Amino acid sequence: MFSVPVMTYLEMAGDVPRADYKLKHQRVSNGFVLFSTEAELARLEALVEAHNSGKPLPFLDPRGENSVWEAREHLVNLKRSGGDGWYSAQCPSCAAKGKDNKQNNLQVALVGFSCVAGCTPKEVAQATQDMMEDVPEEIELLPGQTVLPISEGIEGARLLLQTEKKERYTRIDNKEGDIYLTVFRKNRETGEVKEQVHRVNKRYARIMWVWLQRFEKGHVITSKEIREYIAPFFGVSTDAWAGHAHRSEYFEGHYYPLLWLAHHRAIEYNHDGSVVRIADEVTP
């Protein structure tokens, strides 16, 4: 835990416009501002860096939220950049203008984001929102339901997603006590089907389902909430979860268990990474 005298903190943060740096939003005890959680320490580090360098703080919206960070799974060419939880990616605002061919103008982390090419924070946030609106929405299906003639589907597999251009099917196989998830991705224009087989870790599938049952049916559980719960099991910080350095952990503890639950129609798995529990138990 770090503690900063209140007067010192006010010298550094007094003119900062971001609401999350206002003194009334901090933990104060005996004349000191306290920092202990991952988010608090990241916020303090960004404040000290901005104070010492004279550069403005990375942008967050007036409510202290970071919509670009929340959408990072959809950013192009997301890569770790310089440590301390920072990543580079193609700037959505630059891309909309036909720029950023190297796909690294955006700097984004839990504490904020900025475009090194000069796009304003509002431009980046709006372009990110526009980009998310272009992500096709999934058609949620009931067990066994299909919007295609059965002859055009994939035998033995369940249709989970259908858009104008693609379909995703899943099939579950049990082999010698292990669970295998086969994911079929079909291009509707060409008919090409790509197939991948993954072993589902039963322990993490069970952990995920037990945790999800704490929420009421119909309640939306965000991708951020899922990351904050599952990442500590692997000793990985929430901001690094799903990054390139921890993709294997992400798939084993997060993605495959959720796909398995979606296959069994225990949850709805949305395109933004959020889930909704729709059943009381997992049934074949």
BELLIN-V43005 format. One record per residue. SS is DSSP state (2 for helix, 1 for strand, 0 for the rest). PHI is phi as a letter, one per 30 degrees, with the letter a starting at -180 (none if undefined). D_LAST is the distance of its C-alpha to the last C-alpha in Angstrom with 2 decimals. Layout:
# BELLIN-V43005
((SS & PHI & D_LAST) (SS & PHI & D_LAST))
This chain:
# BELLIN-V43005
((0 & none & 47.17) (1 & c & 49.89) (1 & b & 52.37) (1 & b & 54.75) (1 & e & 57.77) (2 & e & 57.34) (2 & d & 60.51) (2 & d & 59.42) (2 & d & 56.05) (2 & d & 57.85) (2 & d & 60.13) (2 & d & 57.20) (2 & c & 54.95) (0 & e & 57.48) (0 & c & 57.63) (0 & d & 53.98) (0 & d & 52.60) (0 & d & 48.95) (2 & d & 47.83) (2 & d & 45.76) (2 & c & 49.06) (0 & d & 50.93) (2 & e & 52.21) (2 & d & 50.72) (2 & c & 47.22) (0 & c & 47.93) (1 & d & 47.83) (1 & c & 51.49) (1 & b & 52.98) (0 & h & 56.67) (0 & i & 57.71) (1 & b & 55.04) (1 & c & 51.97) (1 & c & 49.07) (1 & b & 46.47) (0 & b & 43.73) (0 & d & 40.26) (2 & e & 39.21) (2 & d & 39.73) (2 & d & 43.10) (2 & d & 44.39) (2 & d & 43.43) (2 & d & 45.24) (2 & d & 48.30) (2 & d & 48.44) (2 & d & 48.39) (2 & d & 51.10) (2 & d & 53.35) (2 & d & 52.96) (2 & d & 53.88) (2 & d & 56.78) (2 & d & 58.23) (2 & c & 57.82) (0 & i & 58.75) (0 & d & 55.76) (0 & d & 53.66) (0 & d & 50.35) (0 & e & 47.18) (1 & d & 46.16) (0 & b & 43.68) (0 & d & 43.59) (0 & e & 45.70) (0 & d & 42.82) (0 & i & 42.41) (0 & c & 39.15) (0 & b & 38.48) (2 & d & 36.58) (2 & d & 37.27) (2 & d & 35.77) (2 & d & 32.62) (0 & c & 32.35) (2 & d & 33.12) (2 & d & 29.87) (2 & c & 31.20) (0 & d & 34.77) (0 & d & 36.25) (0 & i & 37.33) (0 & d & 36.40) (1 & b & 38.10) (1 & d & 39.34) (0 & b & 42.99) (0 & i & 45.50) (0 & i & 43.30) (0 & h & 43.04) (0 & i & 39.79) (0 & c & 41.37) (1 & b & 39.92) (1 & c & 41.51) (1 & a & 40.01) (0 & d & 41.28) (0 & d & 42.74) (2 & e & 41.10) (2 & d & 44.50) (2 & d & 46.35) (2 & d & 43.85) (2 & d & 44.37) (0 & c & 48.07) (0 & i & 47.61) (0 & c & 48.39) (0 & i & 46.90) (0 & d & 46.51) (0 & d & 46.10) (0 & h & 43.11) (0 & b & 44.21) (0 & d & 46.18) (1 & d & 43.67) (1 & c & 43.67) (1 & b & 40.82) (1 & a & 39.73) (0 & e & 38.39) (0 & d & 41.99) (1 & l & 42.70) (1 & a & 43.36) (1 & a & 46.34) (1 & c & 47.39) (0 & d & 50.09) (0 & c & 51.39) (0 & j & 52.33) (0 & d & 49.72) (0 & d & 49.83) (2 & e & 46.89) (2 & d & 46.48) (2 & d & 46.39) (2 & d & 43.69) (2 & d & 41.58) (2 & d & 42.00) (2 & d & 41.26) (2 & d & 38.07) (2 & d & 37.05) (2 & d & 37.95) (2 & d & 35.93) (2 & d & 32.79) (2 & d & 33.41) (0 & d & 33.33) (0 & d & 29.78) (0 & d & 27.79) (0 & d & 25.39) (0 & d & 21.77) (0 & c & 20.47) (0 & d & 17.37) (0 & b & 15.01) (0 & d & 12.63) (0 & e & 9.30) (0 & i & 10.91) (0 & d & 14.28) (0 & b & 16.90) (0 & c & 20.54) (0 & b & 21.60) (0 & e & 22.18) (2 & e & 19.43) (2 & d & 22.21) (2 & c & 22.71) (0 & d & 19.23) (0 & c & 17.81) (0 & e & 16.35) (0 & i & 12.78) (0 & c & 12.40) (1 & c & 11.33) (1 & d & 14.45) (1 & c & 14.62) (1 & b & 18.39) (1 & b & 21.38) (0 & b & 25.05) (0 & d & 28.24) (0 & c & 28.37) (1 & b & 24.95) (1 & b & 21.27) (1 & b & 18.43) (1 & c & 15.33) (1 & b & 12.69) (1 & b & 10.98) (1 & c & 9.26) (1 & b & 11.15) (1 & c & 11.81) (1 & b & 15.57) (0 & h & 17.69) (0 & i & 15.65) (1 & c & 15.35) (1 & c & 12.59) (1 & c & 13.88) (1 & c & 13.24) (1 & c & 15.21) (1 & c & 16.71) (1 & c & 18.68) (1 & c & 21.51) (1 & c & 23.37) (1 & d & 26.90) (0 & d & 27.33) (0 & d & 31.10) (0 & c & 31.33) (0 & i & 28.07) (0 & d & 27.83) (1 & b & 24.40) (1 & c & 24.14) (1 & b & 21.41) (1 & b & 20.73) (1 & c & 18.65) (1 & b & 18.11) (1 & d & 17.23) (1 & c & 15.14) (0 & d & 17.08) (2 & d & 14.90) (2 & d & 17.81) (2 & d & 18.09) (2 & d & 14.44) (2 & d & 14.82) (2 & e & 18.26) (2 & d & 17.23) (2 & d & 14.58) (2 & d & 17.16) (2 & d & 19.79) (2 & d & 18.06) (0 & d & 17.61) (0 & d & 21.42) (0 & c & 21.60) (0 & d & 21.54) (0 & d & 18.91) (0 & j & 20.57) (0 & d & 22.69) (1 & d & 23.17) (1 & c & 23.00) (0 & d & 25.26) (2 & e & 25.10) (2 & d & 28.19) (2 & d & 26.65) (2 & d & 23.75) (2 & d & 26.40) (2 & d & 28.60) (2 & d & 25.96) (2 & d & 24.51) (2 & e & 27.69) (2 & d & 29.63) (2 & d & 27.20) (2 & c & 28.62) (0 & i & 32.16) (0 & c & 32.18) (0 & d & 33.84) (2 & d & 31.93) (2 & d & 34.25) (2 & c & 33.70) (0 & d & 29.89) (0 & i & 28.51) (0 & d & 32.06) (2 & d & 32.88) (2 & d & 33.91) (2 & b & 30.53) (2 & d & 28.10) (2 & d & 26.44) (2 & d & 25.85) (2 & d & 24.58) (2 & d & 21.94) (2 & d & 20.88) (2 & c & 20.84) (2 & b & 20.26) (2 & d & 19.07) (2 & d & 16.38) (2 & e & 14.63) (2 & d & 14.82) (2 & d & 13.56) (2 & d & 10.45) (2 & d & 10.01) (2 & d & 11.06) (2 & e & 8.64) (0 & d & 5.73) (0 & h & 8.65) (0 & d & 9.80) (1 & b & 13.07) (1 & c & 15.40) (1 & c & 17.10) (0 & d & 20.62) (0 & d & 23.21) (0 & d & 25.48) (0 & j & 23.08) (0 & d & 22.40) (1 & b & 19.07) (1 & b & 18.29) (1 & d & 15.86) (0 & b & 14.43) (0 & b & 12.11) (0 & c & 13.01) (0 & a & 9.98) (0 & d & 6.89) (0 & b & 3.82) (0 & d & 0.00))
